[in-house]
Amino acid sequence: MRQIENDQLLALLAYLSLEQRAVIELVFFHQLKYEEVAHVLDCPVGTVKSRMAHARRQLKAHINRKQ
């Protein structure tokens, strides 16, 4: 994914599910590690990784459509 500014990322978060958005916000804006995110969201680390992967794919697809 190309580098985007924080404000662009915030606008793109509207295209994600609440679960995916939470993972993105905790990792990118609060700089939490996946293990910490899992603790905050009370879910397995694997779920955090899966949500992140899906969120990145959706964000990348949306960015590519805008180009």
Gaussian input, Z-matrix of N, CA and C with variables (Angstrom, degrees):
# hf/3-21g

backbone

0 1
 N
 C     1     B1
 C     2     B2     1     A1
 N     3     B3     2     A2     1     D1
 C     4     B4     3     A3     2     D2
 C     5     B5     4     A4     3     D3
 N     6     B6     5     A5     4     D4
 C     7     B7     6     A6     5     D5
 C     8     B8     7     A7     6     D6
 N     9     B9     8     A8     7     D7
 C    10    B10     9     A9     8     D8
 C    11    B11    10    A10     9     D9
 N    12    B12    11    A11    10    D10
 C    13    B13    12    A12    11    D11
 C    14    B14    13    A13    12    D12
 N    15    B15    14    A14    13    D13
 C    16    B16    15    A15    14    D14
 C    17    B17    16    A16    15    D15
 N    18    B18    17    A17    16    D16
 C    19    B19    18    A18    17    D17
 C    20    B20    19    A19    18    D18
 N    21    B21    20    A20    19    D19
 C    22    B22    21    A21    20    D20
 C    23    B23    22    A22    21    D21
 N    24    B24    23    A23    22    D22
 C    25    B25    24    A24    23    D23
 C    26    B26    25    A25    24    D24
 N    27    B27    26    A26    25    D25
 C    28    B28    27    A27    26    D26
 C    29    B29    28    A28    27    D27
 N    30    B30    29    A29    28    D28
 C    31    B31    30    A30    29    D29
 C    32    B32    31    A31    30    D30
 N    33    B33    32    A32    31    D31
 C    34    B34    33    A33    32    D32
 C    35    B35    34    A34    33    D33
 N    36    B36    35    A35    34    D34
 C    37    B37    36    A36    35    D35
 C    38    B38    37    A37    36    D36
 N    39    B39    38    A38    37    D37
 C    40    B40    39    A39    38    D38
 C    41    B41    40    A40    39    D39
 N    42    B42    41    A41    40    D40
 C    43    B43    42    A42    41    D41
 C    44    B44    43    A43    42    D42
 N    45    B45    44    A44    43    D43
 C    46    B46    45    A45    44    D44
 C    47    B47    46    A46    45    D45
 N    48    B48    47    A47    46    D46
 C    49    B49    48    A48    47    D47
 C    50    B50    49    A49    48    D48
 N    51    B51    50    A50    49    D49
 C    52    B52    51    A51    50    D50
 C    53    B53    52    A52    51    D51
 N    54    B54    53    A53    52    D52
 C    55    B55    54    A54    53    D53
 C    56    B56    55    A55    54    D54
 N    57    B57    56    A56    55    D55
 C    58    B58    57    A57    56    D56
 C    59    B59    58    A58    57    D57
 N    60    B60    59    A59    58    D58
 C    61    B61    60    A60    59    D59
 C    62    B62    61    A61    60    D60
 N    63    B63    62    A62    61    D61
 C    64    B64    63    A63    62    D62
 C    65    B65    64    A64    63    D63
 N    66    B66    65    A65    64    D64
 C    67    B67    66    A66    65    D65
 C    68    B68    67    A67    66    D66
 N    69    B69    68    A68    67    D67
 C    70    B70    69    A69    68    D68
 C    71    B71    70    A70    69    D69
 N    72    B72    71    A71    70    D70
 C    73    B73    72    A72    71    D71
 C    74    B74    73    A73    72    D72
 N    75    B75    74    A74    73    D73
 C    76    B76    75    A75    74    D74
 C    77    B77    76    A76    75    D75
 N    78    B78    77    A77    76    D76
 C    79    B79    78    A78    77    D77
 C    80    B80    79    A79    78    D78
 N    81    B81    80    A80    79    D79
 C    82    B82    81    A81    80    D80
 C    83    B83    82    A82    81    D81
 N    84    B84    83    A83    82    D82
 C    85    B85    84    A84    83    D83
 C    86    B86    85    A85    84    D84
 N    87    B87    86    A86    85    D85
 C    88    B88    87    A87    86    D86
 C    89    B89    88    A88    87    D87
 N    90    B90    89    A89    88    D88
 C    91    B91    90    A90    89    D89
 C    92    B92    91    A91    90    D90
 N    93    B93    92    A92    91    D91
 C    94    B94    93    A93    92    D92
 C    95    B95    94    A94    93    D93
 N    96    B96    95    A95    94    D94
 C    97    B97    96    A96    95    D95
 C    98    B98    97    A97    96    D96
 N    99    B99    98    A98    97    D97
 C   100   B100    99    A99    98    D98
 C   101   B101   100   A100    99    D99
 N   102   B102   101   A101   100   D100
 C   103   B103   102   A102   101   D101
 C   104   B104   103   A103   102   D102
 N   105   B105   104   A104   103   D103
 C   106   B106   105   A105   104   D104
 C   107   B107   106   A106   105   D105
 N   108   B108   107   A107   106   D106
 C   109   B109   108   A108   107   D107
 C   110   B110   109   A109   108   D108
 N   111   B111   110   A110   109   D109
 C   112   B112   111   A111   110   D110
 C   113   B113   112   A112   111   D111
 N   114   B114   113   A113   112   D112
 C   115   B115   114   A114   113   D113
 C   116   B116   115   A115   114   D114
 N   117   B117   116   A116   115   D115
 C   118   B118   117   A117   116   D116
 C   119   B119   118   A118   117   D117
 N   120   B120   119   A119   118   D118
 C   121   B121   120   A120   119   D119
 C   122   B122   121   A121   120   D120
 N   123   B123   122   A122   121   D121
 C   124   B124   123   A123   122   D122
 C   125   B125   124   A124   123   D123
 N   126   B126   125   A125   124   D124
 C   127   B127   126   A126   125   D125
 C   128   B128   127   A127   126   D126
 N   129   B129   128   A128   127   D127
 C   130   B130   129   A129   128   D128
 C   131   B131   130   A130   129   D129
 N   132   B132   131   A131   130   D130
 C   133   B133   132   A132   131   D131
 C   134   B134   133   A133   132   D132
 N   135   B135   134   A134   133   D133
 C   136   B136   135   A135   134   D134
 C   137   B137   136   A136   135   D135
 N   138   B138   137   A137   136   D136
 C   139   B139   138   A138   137   D137
 C   140   B140   139   A139   138   D138
 N   141   B141   140   A140   139   D139
 C   142   B142   141   A141   140   D140
 C   143   B143   142   A142   141   D141
 N   144   B144   143   A143   142   D142
 C   145   B145   144   A144   143   D143
 C   146   B146   145   A145   144   D144
 N   147   B147   146   A146   145   D145
 C   148   B148   147   A147   146   D146
 C   149   B149   148   A148   147   D147
 N   150   B150   149   A149   148   D148
 C   151   B151   150   A150   149   D149
 C   152   B152   151   A151   150   D150
 N   153   B153   152   A152   151   D151
 C   154   B154   153   A153   152   D152
 C   155   B155   154   A154   153   D153
 N   156   B156   155   A155   154   D154
 C   157   B157   156   A156   155   D155
 C   158   B158   157   A157   156   D156
 N   159   B159   158   A158   157   D157
 C   160   B160   159   A159   158   D158
 C   161   B161   160   A160   159   D159
 N   162   B162   161   A161   160   D160
 C   163   B163   162   A162   161   D161
 C   164   B164   163   A163   162   D162
 N   165   B165   164   A164   163   D163
 C   166   B166   165   A165   164   D164
 C   167   B167   166   A166   165   D165
 N   168   B168   167   A167   166   D166
 C   169   B169   168   A168   167   D167
 C   170   B170   169   A169   168   D168
 N   171   B171   170   A170   169   D169
 C   172   B172   171   A171   170   D170
 C   173   B173   172   A172   171   D171
 N   174   B174   173   A173   172   D172
 C   175   B175   174   A174   173   D173
 C   176   B176   175   A175   174   D174
 N   177   B177   176   A176   175   D175
 C   178   B178   177   A177   176   D176
 C   179   B179   178   A178   177   D177
 N   180   B180   179   A179   178   D178
 C   181   B181   180   A180   179   D179
 C   182   B182   181   A181   180   D180
 N   183   B183   182   A182   181   D181
 C   184   B184   183   A183   182   D182
 C   185   B185   184   A184   183   D183
 N   186   B186   185   A185   184   D184
 C   187   B187   186   A186   185   D185
 C   188   B188   187   A187   186   D186
 N   189   B189   188   A188   187   D187
 C   190   B190   189   A189   188   D188
 C   191   B191   190   A190   189   D189
 N   192   B192   191   A191   190   D190
 C   193   B193   192   A192   191   D191
 C   194   B194   193   A193   192   D192
 N   195   B195   194   A194   193   D193
 C   196   B196   195   A195   194   D194
 C   197   B197   196   A196   195   D195
 N   198   B198   197   A197   196   D196
 C   199   B199   198   A198   197   D197
 C   200   B200   199   A199   198   D198

   B1=1.4544
   B2=1.5238
   B3=1.3326
   B4=1.4609
   B5=1.5158
   B6=1.3046
   B7=1.4650
   B8=1.5252
   B9=1.3199
   B10=1.4602
   B11=1.5108
   B12=1.2995
   B13=1.4529
   B14=1.5257
   B15=1.3207
   B16=1.4599
   B17=1.5241
   B18=1.3277
   B19=1.4609
   B20=1.5237
   B21=1.3412
   B22=1.4541
   B23=1.5292
   B24=1.3200
   B25=1.4579
   B26=1.5252
   B27=1.3147
   B28=1.4745
   B29=1.5262
   B30=1.3321
   B31=1.4619
   B32=1.5248
   B33=1.3201
   B34=1.4584
   B35=1.5281
   B36=1.3213
   B37=1.4613
   B38=1.5269
   B39=1.3118
   B40=1.4626
   B41=1.5265
   B42=1.3203
   B43=1.4641
   B44=1.5217
   B45=1.3203
   B46=1.4580
   B47=1.5236
   B48=1.3264
   B49=1.4613
   B50=1.5308
   B51=1.3079
   B52=1.4650
   B53=1.5258
   B54=1.3353
   B55=1.4638
   B56=1.5168
   B57=1.3210
   B58=1.4638
   B59=1.5240
   B60=1.3114
   B61=1.4655
   B62=1.5214
   B63=1.3157
   B64=1.4660
   B65=1.5265
   B66=1.3292
   B67=1.4631
   B68=1.5300
   B69=1.3233
   B70=1.4745
   B71=1.5200
   B72=1.3209
   B73=1.4633
   B74=1.5196
   B75=1.3223
   B76=1.4647
   B77=1.5312
   B78=1.3150
   B79=1.4725
   B80=1.5239
   B81=1.3306
   B82=1.4640
   B83=1.5330
   B84=1.3224
   B85=1.4605
   B86=1.5243
   B87=1.3325
   B88=1.4632
   B89=1.5286
   B90=1.3402
   B91=1.4623
   B92=1.5347
   B93=1.3304
   B94=1.4521
   B95=1.5277
   B96=1.3030
   B97=1.4629
   B98=1.5179
   B99=1.3307
   B100=1.4598
   B101=1.5217
   B102=1.3049
   B103=1.4620
   B104=1.5271
   B105=1.3347
   B106=1.4560
   B107=1.5320
   B108=1.3236
   B109=1.4571
   B110=1.5254
   B111=1.3297
   B112=1.4598
   B113=1.5292
   B114=1.3092
   B115=1.4600
   B116=1.5317
   B117=1.3163
   B118=1.4699
   B119=1.5319
   B120=1.3314
   B121=1.4657
   B122=1.5240
   B123=1.3235
   B124=1.4647
   B125=1.5334
   B126=1.3335
   B127=1.4601
   B128=1.5283
   B129=1.3309
   B130=1.4617
   B131=1.5359
   B132=1.3180
   B133=1.4689
   B134=1.5275
   B135=1.3177
   B136=1.4662
   B137=1.5228
   B138=1.3147
   B139=1.4629
   B140=1.5177
   B141=1.3137
   B142=1.4712
   B143=1.5264
   B144=1.3172
   B145=1.4698
   B146=1.5281
   B147=1.3175
   B148=1.4625
   B149=1.5219
   B150=1.3209
   B151=1.4679
   B152=1.5211
   B153=1.3257
   B154=1.4690
   B155=1.5241
   B156=1.3140
   B157=1.4652
   B158=1.5257
   B159=1.3238
   B160=1.4627
   B161=1.5326
   B162=1.3105
   B163=1.4688
   B164=1.5215
   B165=1.3154
   B166=1.4729
   B167=1.5185
   B168=1.3390
   B169=1.4669
   B170=1.5235
   B171=1.3289
   B172=1.4654
   B173=1.5251
   B174=1.3208
   B175=1.4627
   B176=1.5161
   B177=1.3243
   B178=1.4675
   B179=1.5181
   B180=1.3305
   B181=1.4528
   B182=1.5242
   B183=1.3199
   B184=1.4648
   B185=1.5380
   B186=1.3109
   B187=1.4651
   B188=1.5256
   B189=1.3284
   B190=1.4595
   B191=1.5287
   B192=1.3383
   B193=1.4701
   B194=1.5255
   B195=1.3249
   B196=1.4636
   B197=1.5269
   B198=1.3284
   B199=1.4728
   B200=1.5112
   A1=107.78
   A2=115.57
   A3=118.28
   A4=109.92
   A5=116.21
   A6=120.77
   A7=109.41
   A8=115.49
   A9=120.33
   A10=108.63
   A11=115.61
   A12=121.96
   A13=109.69
   A14=116.07
   A15=121.17
   A16=112.55
   A17=118.01
   A18=119.68
   A19=111.27
   A20=117.21
   A21=120.25
   A22=110.30
   A23=115.60
   A24=120.27
   A25=110.54
   A26=116.64
   A27=120.07
   A28=111.18
   A29=117.19
   A30=120.63
   A31=111.02
   A32=117.01
   A33=121.13
   A34=113.08
   A35=117.12
   A36=120.40
   A37=112.34
   A38=116.99
   A39=121.00
   A40=111.76
   A41=117.66
   A42=121.56
   A43=112.82
   A44=117.43
   A45=121.62
   A46=111.53
   A47=114.78
   A48=119.24
   A49=108.40
   A50=116.63
   A51=120.63
   A52=111.07
   A53=116.81
   A54=120.88
   A55=111.30
   A56=116.76
   A57=120.69
   A58=110.98
   A59=116.02
   A60=120.79
   A61=110.67
   A62=117.32
   A63=121.07
   A64=110.75
   A65=116.60
   A66=120.19
   A67=110.75
   A68=116.96
   A69=121.17
   A70=110.54
   A71=117.01
   A72=120.75
   A73=111.66
   A74=117.18
   A75=119.96
   A76=112.14
   A77=116.68
   A78=120.01
   A79=111.27
   A80=117.32
   A81=120.05
   A82=114.07
   A83=117.56
   A84=119.09
   A85=113.17
   A86=116.73
   A87=120.07
   A88=111.99
   A89=115.94
   A90=123.30
   A91=114.14
   A92=116.29
   A93=119.85
   A94=109.89
   A95=115.99
   A96=121.57
   A97=107.92
   A98=116.06
   A99=120.17
   A100=111.95
   A101=117.59
   A102=121.20
   A103=110.57
   A104=116.58
   A105=121.31
   A106=110.63
   A107=116.25
   A108=120.82
   A109=109.85
   A110=116.09
   A111=120.83
   A112=110.32
   A113=116.73
   A114=121.00
   A115=110.80
   A116=116.68
   A117=121.19
   A118=110.78
   A119=116.38
   A120=120.69
   A121=113.03
   A122=115.78
   A123=121.96
   A124=111.58
   A125=114.51
   A126=120.88
   A127=108.40
   A128=117.79
   A129=120.52
   A130=112.18
   A131=115.99
   A132=121.26
   A133=110.04
   A134=116.89
   A135=120.69
   A136=112.13
   A137=116.88
   A138=121.36
   A139=110.40
   A140=116.83
   A141=120.76
   A142=109.41
   A143=117.32
   A144=121.50
   A145=110.63
   A146=116.95
   A147=121.47
   A148=110.81
   A149=116.62
   A150=120.38
   A151=110.86
   A152=116.77
   A153=120.48
   A154=110.40
   A155=117.05
   A156=120.63
   A157=110.97
   A158=116.76
   A159=120.42
   A160=111.13
   A161=116.69
   A162=120.65
   A163=110.68
   A164=117.16
   A165=120.09
   A166=111.21
   A167=116.80
   A168=120.14
   A169=110.44
   A170=116.42
   A171=119.52
   A172=111.47
   A173=116.77
   A174=119.84
   A175=111.07
   A176=116.47
   A177=120.78
   A178=110.63
   A179=117.25
   A180=121.24
   A181=110.88
   A182=116.90
   A183=120.26
   A184=111.00
   A185=116.61
   A186=120.67
   A187=109.69
   A188=117.23
   A189=120.87
   A190=111.88
   A191=117.48
   A192=120.19
   A193=110.81
   A194=117.29
   A195=121.48
   A196=112.13
   A197=117.02
   A198=120.03
   A199=111.74
   D1=134.21
   D2=179.45
   D3=-67.67
   D4=159.38
   D5=179.26
   D6=-69.56
   D7=131.47
   D8=176.07
   D9=-129.17
   D10=158.03
   D11=-178.55
   D12=-78.03
   D13=158.10
   D14=179.86
   D15=-57.12
   D16=-40.04
   D17=-178.89
   D18=-68.13
   D19=-33.46
   D20=175.50
   D21=-67.31
   D22=-40.87
   D23=178.30
   D24=-62.81
   D25=-42.47
   D26=178.46
   D27=-58.82
   D28=-42.02
   D29=179.17
   D30=-65.51
   D31=-36.85
   D32=-179.00
   D33=-72.77
   D34=-22.01
   D35=-178.53
   D36=-60.79
   D37=-22.92
   D38=179.47
   D39=-63.07
   D40=-20.15
   D41=-178.74
   D42=-86.77
   D43=-3.15
   D44=-176.72
   D45=-102.14
   D46=160.67
   D47=173.09
   D48=-69.88
   D49=163.63
   D50=178.82
   D51=-59.55
   D52=-39.26
   D53=-179.71
   D54=-65.62
   D55=-44.13
   D56=178.96
   D57=-66.50
   D58=-41.30
   D59=179.61
   D60=-61.35
   D61=-41.20
   D62=179.97
   D63=-61.32
   D64=-43.61
   D65=179.62
   D66=-63.23
   D67=-46.70
   D68=179.39
   D69=-59.14
   D70=-47.10
   D71=-178.44
   D72=-62.41
   D73=-44.09
   D74=-178.37
   D75=-67.70
   D76=-37.05
   D77=-178.68
   D78=-77.70
   D79=-51.11
   D80=-172.32
   D81=-83.98
   D82=-36.39
   D83=-175.86
   D84=-96.36
   D85=-26.24
   D86=-179.87
   D87=-109.95
   D88=-0.86
   D89=177.59
   D90=52.35
   D91=39.52
   D92=176.66
   D93=-85.86
   D94=149.21
   D95=174.47
   D96=-80.26
   D97=161.27
   D98=-177.99
   D99=-56.43
   D100=-38.82
   D101=179.43
   D102=-62.92
   D103=-39.35
   D104=178.86
   D105=-68.92
   D106=-40.05
   D107=177.67
   D108=-61.90
   D109=-42.99
   D110=179.00
   D111=-59.24
   D112=-40.60
   D113=178.81
   D114=-65.92
   D115=-46.24
   D116=-179.51
   D117=-61.95
   D118=-42.73
   D119=-176.52
   D120=-89.09
   D121=-3.24
   D122=-179.96
   D123=53.79
   D124=54.80
   D125=177.60
   D126=-145.27
   D127=164.55
   D128=179.63
   D129=-65.93
   D130=153.86
   D131=177.65
   D132=-59.53
   D133=-37.59
   D134=178.51
   D135=-58.80
   D136=-36.47
   D137=177.63
   D138=-67.41
   D139=-40.15
   D140=177.23
   D141=-61.74
   D142=-46.12
   D143=-179.78
   D144=-62.28
   D145=-41.55
   D146=179.61
   D147=-64.53
   D148=-45.74
   D149=178.90
   D150=-62.43
   D151=-39.32
   D152=178.41
   D153=-64.47
   D154=-44.64
   D155=-179.69
   D156=-61.64
   D157=-45.60
   D158=178.66
   D159=-64.26
   D160=-41.71
   D161=179.80
   D162=-63.39
   D163=-44.05
   D164=179.80
   D165=-62.83
   D166=-40.59
   D167=178.60
   D168=-62.83
   D169=-44.10
   D170=-179.98
   D171=-65.41
   D172=-42.66
   D173=179.12
   D174=-64.33
   D175=-42.97
   D176=179.32
   D177=-62.12
   D178=-43.99
   D179=179.35
   D180=-61.78
   D181=-42.08
   D182=179.93
   D183=-66.81
   D184=-41.40
   D185=178.77
   D186=-62.80
   D187=-43.28
   D188=-179.19
   D189=-65.17
   D190=-33.39
   D191=177.50
   D192=-68.26
   D193=-29.94
   D194=-178.07
   D195=-76.46
   D196=-18.98
   D197=-175.44
   D198=-81.53

